[in-house]
Amino acid sequence: MTHHKPNRAVEGEPDHGHSRGMPRRPDEDELEQRTVRDREEVGLPTGGPEDPEAEYRSAQDEIDREVDAGEIATGDAAKKDRDPFPPTRYER
């Protein structure tokens, strides 16, 4: 009675695509298919990411719109009213 698996059972068979460890270069198509499948399983959109430049422009446009509408403060008013020196506890 032996409790060890034979080497072939542990290592897999190279004829069937199993090898020892990660390949040096993963198959990009297979990785893409797995990513899409995994995203579908958890309910995320399966399309590729949007163009980063387009995302940046849309976020910047939204911030500019909110500033123009007065929905967010720009900090300019606080700087004008603020004393350039910190408050002091010492009285003269």
DORONU-836515 format. One line per 4 residues: number of its first residue (from 1); their letters; for each residue x, y, z of C-alpha. Coordinates in Angstrom, 1 decimal, always signed. Layout:
N
NUM) A) X:Y:Z ~ ...
//
This chain:
92
1) MTHH) +0.0:+0.0:+0.0 ~ +1.5:+3.2:-1.1 ~ +0.4:+6.8:-0.5 ~ +2.5:+8.5:-3.2
5) KPNR) +1.3:+9.3:-6.6 ~ +3.4:+8.2:-9.5 ~ +5.4:+11.0:-11.2 ~ +3.3:+10.7:-14.3
9) AVEG) +0.1:+11.5:-12.3 ~ +1.7:+14.5:-10.7 ~ +3.5:+16.0:-13.7 ~ +0.8:+15.3:-16.2
13) EPDH) +1.4:+14.2:-19.8 ~ +3.1:+16.5:-22.2 ~ +1.2:+14.9:-25.1 ~ -2.1:+16.2:-23.7
17) GHSR) -1.0:+19.8:-23.0 ~ +0.0:+19.4:-19.4 ~ +3.5:+20.3:-18.5 ~ +5.5:+21.2:-15.5
21) GMPR) +4.7:+24.8:-14.5 ~ +3.8:+27.9:-16.5 ~ +4.7:+28.2:-20.1 ~ +7.3:+30.8:-20.9
25) RPDE) +4.7:+32.7:-23.0 ~ +1.1:+32.1:-22.2 ~ -1.3:+31.7:-25.1 ~ -2.8:+35.3:-25.6
29) DELE) -5.9:+34.1:-27.3 ~ -6.7:+31.5:-24.6 ~ -6.1:+34.2:-21.9 ~ -8.5:+36.6:-23.7
33) QRTV) -11.2:+33.9:-23.9 ~ -10.8:+33.0:-20.3 ~ -11.0:+36.7:-19.3 ~ -14.2:+37.1:-21.2
37) RDRE) -15.7:+34.0:-19.7 ~ -14.7:+35.0:-16.2 ~ -16.2:+38.5:-16.6 ~ -19.4:+37.0:-17.9
41) EVGL) -19.6:+34.7:-14.9 ~ -19.4:+37.6:-12.4 ~ -21.6:+39.9:-14.4 ~ -19.1:+42.4:-15.6
45) PTGG) -19.2:+43.9:-19.2 ~ -17.2:+41.7:-21.5 ~ -16.2:+44.3:-24.0 ~ -12.6:+45.6:-23.9
49) PEDP) -11.7:+48.7:-21.9 ~ -12.5:+52.0:-23.4 ~ -9.7:+54.1:-24.8 ~ -7.9:+55.7:-21.8
53) EAEY) -7.6:+59.0:-23.6 ~ -11.4:+59.1:-24.2 ~ -12.0:+58.2:-20.6 ~ -9.8:+61.0:-19.4
57) RSAQ) -11.4:+63.5:-21.7 ~ -15.0:+62.6:-20.6 ~ -14.0:+62.8:-16.9 ~ -12.3:+66.2:-17.5
61) DEID) -15.4:+67.5:-19.3 ~ -17.6:+66.4:-16.5 ~ -15.4:+68.2:-13.9 ~ -15.4:+71.3:-16.1
65) REVD) -19.2:+71.2:-16.3 ~ -19.5:+70.9:-12.5 ~ -17.2:+73.8:-11.9 ~ -19.0:+76.0:-14.4
69) AGEI) -22.3:+75.1:-12.8 ~ -21.0:+75.9:-9.3 ~ -21.6:+72.3:-8.1 ~ -18.0:+71.9:-6.8
73) ATGD) -15.7:+74.4:-5.2 ~ -12.5:+75.3:-6.9 ~ -10.7:+76.5:-3.8 ~ -10.2:+80.0:-5.2
77) AAKK) -12.5:+81.7:-2.7 ~ -10.9:+80.0:+0.3 ~ -7.5:+81.2:-0.8 ~ -8.6:+84.9:-1.1
81) DRDP) -10.1:+85.0:+2.4 ~ -7.4:+83.1:+4.2 ~ -4.7:+84.8:+6.2 ~ -1.3:+83.9:+4.9
85) FPPT) +0.0:+83.2:+8.4 ~ -1.4:+80.5:+10.7 ~ -3.4:+81.6:+13.8 ~ -1.3:+82.2:+16.9
89) RYER) -2.2:+81.6:+20.6 ~ +0.1:+84.4:+21.8 ~ -1.4:+87.8:+22.5 ~ +0.6:+90.9:+22.4
//
